[in-house]
C-alpha cells in the first residue's frame, strides 16, 4: 500500500468521496476537482477554486501521486516514461504511437513476486502494490505530457503489461478499471484495455464473473508443465491445464477472444514439438497466439533469430493456429519491464556511494531523454 505518511491523492476519488473531504465547499466543487485531476492539473493550477481552498488542499493532498521524472524517446517513435511516486519509489511505462491509436503500457506493482526467468520486473521481488490512483496516475500523467486532454486523449489504448502481476493486486486493478472507464473520468472503453496475467486461474475466473469486457492476455511461454515451471514458478500452483481452462471460461462468459502470449526462447520453447502441443492447447475456442522474441533483459536465456521466429510462426499457422509475431518497441530505451527502474536505482546508489554514475543521455543505446 501507499505510504500512510504521504499526502492523499485526489485523482480517481468519486464525487461523493471528494465531497466528504470538502464539507464547507459548494456542492459543485467536488465535480470541478475531479475534472481537474483527470486533466492532469496540479492543485495550484485549479484556478477556478478559491486561493484559500487550494491552499487547504495543498496541505494534505496531491492531485496526482505520479510524477514524470524522465522521458526517453526511442528512434521507433515510442517513449519510455520513468515515474516518481510520493514515497520516492520509481515505476515505468511505455507510450507506443500507432496508426490506429496510441497505447500506454502501465505498471500495477512496484516489482513483482512471480519471478519469471526472463523478466527484469521480478528480479528483486515485490516492493509493494500500486494503489488504484497510482495506476490511474500513469495514464493521466502521460496523456497530459503527450498533449492530450479528457475530450481528446493522447492515450487511446491501455495495456496492463508493465511491472507487476495485475491479478496479484486485484482490488486496486478493479478500481482502476472503474475510474479510467468512467464517463466523468477518462472514459476509456474497456474494449480498448488489455490485461496480461501470468495465469492466476482463480482470478481469471473471478474476472470473467465480474462482467468486464477487457481483452485478456495470458502469459503461457511453454506448452509443457515441466518447462513452464522452470520459466514461470507460478505454474507450480496454476498448471497449464487450469490456466487454459480458465481462459476458455473467460471467453464463454465474455465472448472476448483470449490472447496467449508466448515469448520465444532459443532452443527452449521454439521447437516443432512445442508448436504441435501449443496448437492442441488453444484449439476449439477463439484464441490468438502472440509470439514475442525474447528480450534477454540480463538473463542467461537467448533470443531466437528472426528466421527462427518466422519458422515457428509458420509451423503454428500450418497447424491452424491464429498467430502473429509482436512488434517490439523501445529496445534502444530499455523498453522491457523493470529494466530502466533497476538501472536508475543502481546509478543512484552508485552516486550516493561516491562512484561516478553514467549520464543516460550520453550512453550508447539509451535513446534521448528529458528530465521533467
Residue pairs with C-beta under 8 A, 6 or more apart in sequence:
1 128
1 129
1 131
2 9
2 65
2 85
2 86
2 87
2 131
2 134
3 86
3 87
6 62
6 65
6 86
6 87
7 60
7 61
7 62
7 65
7 86
8 60
8 61
8 62
9 61
9 62
9 63
9 64
9 65
9 86
9 131
9 133
9 134
9 137
10 18
10 21
10 33
10 34
10 37
10 43
10 57
10 61
10 62
10 63
11 37
11 38
11 63
11 64
11 65
11 133
11 136
11 137
11 140
12 37
12 132
12 133
12 136
12 175
12 176
12 179
12 185
13 21
13 34
13 133
14 34
15 30
15 31
15 34
15 184
16 30
18 29
18 30
18 33
18 34
19 27
19 29
19 30
21 61
22 29
22 30
22 33
22 53
25 53
29 49
29 53
31 184
32 46
32 48
32 49
33 46
33 49
33 57
34 184
34 185
35 150
35 184
36 45
36 46
36 63
37 63
37 64
37 140
38 140
38 150
38 185
38 186
39 144
39 149
39 150
40 64
40 140
40 141
40 143
40 144
40 145
41 63
42 63
42 64
43 54
43 57
43 58
43 61
43 62
43 63
44 54
44 58
46 54
46 63
49 57
62 86
64 133
64 137
64 140
64 141
65 85
65 86
65 131
65 133
65 134
65 137
66 83
66 84
66 85
66 91
66 134
66 137
66 138
66 140
66 141
67 83
67 84
67 85
67 141
67 372
68 81
68 82
68 83
68 84
68 141
68 142
68 145
68 372
69 82
69 83
69 84
69 90
69 371
69 372
70 81
70 82
70 344
70 360
70 369
70 370
70 371
70 372
71 79
71 80
71 81
71 82
71 145
71 369
71 370
71 372
72 79
72 80
72 81
72 82
72 330
72 333
72 334
72 340
72 360
72 366
72 367
72 368
72 369
73 79
73 333
73 367
73 368
73 369
73 370
74 80
74 329
74 330
74 331
74 332
74 333
74 335
74 367
75 332
75 367
76 329
76 330
76 331
76 332
77 96
77 97
78 94
78 95
78 96
78 97
78 329
78 330
78 333
78 335
79 94
79 95
79 330
79 333
80 92
80 93
80 94
80 95
80 330
80 333
80 334
80 335
80 340
80 367
81 92
81 93
81 94
81 95
81 138
81 141
81 142
81 145
82 90
82 92
82 340
82 341
82 344
83 90
83 91
83 92
83 93
83 137
83 138
83 141
84 90
85 91
85 110
85 134
89 110
89 127
89 128
90 110
90 341
90 344
90 345
91 107
91 110
91 130
91 134
91 138
91 162
91 163
91 341
92 107
92 162
92 163
92 337
92 338
92 340
92 341
93 104
93 105
93 106
93 107
93 138
93 142
93 162
94 104
94 105
94 162
94 329
94 330
94 335
95 102
95 103
95 104
95 105
95 142
95 146
95 155
96 102
96 103
96 104
96 105
96 329
96 330
98 157
101 156
101 157
101 192
102 146
102 154
102 155
102 156
102 157
103 155
103 156
103 157
103 158
103 159
104 138
104 139
104 142
104 143
104 155
104 157
104 158
104 159
105 159
105 160
105 161
105 162
106 135
106 138
106 139
106 158
106 159
106 160
106 161
106 162
107 130
107 135
107 138
107 162
107 163
107 164
107 337
108 129
108 130
108 135
108 160
108 162
108 163
108 164
108 165
108 166
108 169
108 172
108 173
108 176
109 126
109 127
109 128
109 129
109 130
109 163
109 164
109 165
109 168
109 169
110 126
110 127
110 128
110 129
110 130
110 163
110 164
111 121
111 122
111 124
111 125
111 126
111 127
111 128
111 163
111 164
111 338
112 119
112 121
112 122
112 125
112 126
112 163
112 164
112 165
112 168
112 338
113 122
113 125
113 126
113 165
113 168
114 122
114 165
114 168
114 198
114 232
114 233
114 234
115 122
115 125
115 233
116 122
116 198
116 219
116 221
116 231
116 232
116 233
116 234
117 230
117 231
117 232
117 299
117 301
118 221
118 231
118 263
118 265
118 294
118 295
118 296
118 297
118 299
118 301
119 297
119 336
119 337
119 338
120 297
120 298
120 336
120 337
120 338
120 339
120 342
121 162
121 163
121 164
121 337
121 338
122 338
123 298
123 338
123 342
124 342
126 164
126 168
129 164
129 168
129 169
129 172
130 164
130 169
130 172
131 172
132 171
132 172
132 173
132 175
132 176
132 179
135 160
135 172
135 173
135 176
136 176
136 179
136 180
139 155
139 158
139 180
139 186
139 188
140 186
142 154
142 155
143 149
143 153
143 154
143 155
143 186
145 372
146 154
146 155
147 154
148 154
148 155
150 185
150 186
150 187
153 186
153 188
155 186
155 188
156 188
156 192
157 188
157 192
157 193
157 194
158 180
158 188
158 192
158 193
158 194
159 193
159 194
159 195
159 196
159 217
160 166
160 173
160 193
160 194
160 195
160 196
161 194
161 195
161 196
161 217
161 337
162 337
163 337
163 338
163 341
165 197
165 198
165 200
166 173
166 195
166 196
166 197
167 173
167 197
167 200
167 203
167 204
167 207
168 200
170 203
170 206
173 195
174 210
177 190
177 193
177 212
177 214
179 185
180 186
180 188
180 193
181 187
181 188
181 189
181 190
181 193
189 213
190 212
190 213
190 214
191 213
191 214
191 215
193 214
193 215
194 214
194 215
194 216
194 217
194 259
195 207
195 214
195 215
195 216
195 217
196 217
196 218
196 219
196 261
197 203
197 204
197 216
197 217
197 218
197 219
198 219
198 232
198 234
199 218
199 219
199 220
199 232
199 234
199 235
199 238
199 243
199 246
200 234
200 238
201 238
201 242
201 243
201 245
201 246
202 238
202 246
204 216
204 218
204 243
204 246
204 247
204 249
204 250
205 246
205 249
205 250
207 214
207 216
207 250
208 246
208 249
208 250
208 252
208 253
208 254
209 253
211 254
212 254
213 254
213 256
214 256
215 256
215 257
215 259
216 247
216 250
216 254
216 256
216 258
216 259
217 258
217 259
217 260
217 261
217 290
218 243
218 247
218 258
218 259
218 260
218 261
219 232
219 261
219 263
220 228
220 240
220 243
220 260
220 261
220 262
220 278
220 281
221 228
221 231
221 232
221 261
221 262
221 263
221 265
221 269
222 228
222 231
222 232
222 268
222 269
222 274
223 240
223 269
223 274
223 277
223 278
223 280
223 281
224 240
224 274
224 277
225 235
225 239
225 240
227 268
227 269
228 235
228 239
228 240
229 235
229 236
231 265
231 268
231 269
235 243
240 281
244 281
244 282
247 258
247 260
247 287
248 258
248 284
248 285
250 256
250 258
251 257
251 258
251 285
251 286
251 287
252 285
257 286
257 287
257 288
258 285
258 286
258 287
258 288
259 287
259 288
259 289
259 290
260 282
260 287
260 288
260 289
260 290
261 290
261 292
262 269
262 278
262 289
262 290
262 291
262 292
263 269
263 292
263 293
263 294
264 270
264 291
264 292
264 293
264 294
264 303
264 304
264 308
264 309
264 312
265 294
265 301
265 302
265 303
265 304
266 294
266 301
266 302
266 303
266 304
266 305
266 308
267 302
268 301
270 304
270 308
270 309
270 312
272 315
274 312
275 312
275 315
275 316
275 319
276 319
278 289
278 316
278 321
279 316
279 319
279 320
279 321
282 289
282 321
283 320
283 321
287 322
288 322
288 323
288 324
289 316
289 321
289 322
289 323
289 324
290 323
290 324
290 326
291 309
291 312
291 313
291 316
291 323
291 324
291 325
291 326
292 325
292 326
292 328
293 303
293 304
293 306
293 309
293 325
293 328
294 301
294 302
294 303
294 304
295 303
295 328
295 331
295 335
295 336
296 302
296 303
297 336
297 338
297 339
298 339
304 312
309 325
310 325
313 323
313 324
313 325
316 323
317 323
328 335
329 335
330 367
332 365
332 366
332 367
333 340
333 366
333 367
333 369
334 340
334 343
334 366
347 357
347 358
347 360
348 357
350 356
350 357
351 357
360 366
360 369
361 368
361 369
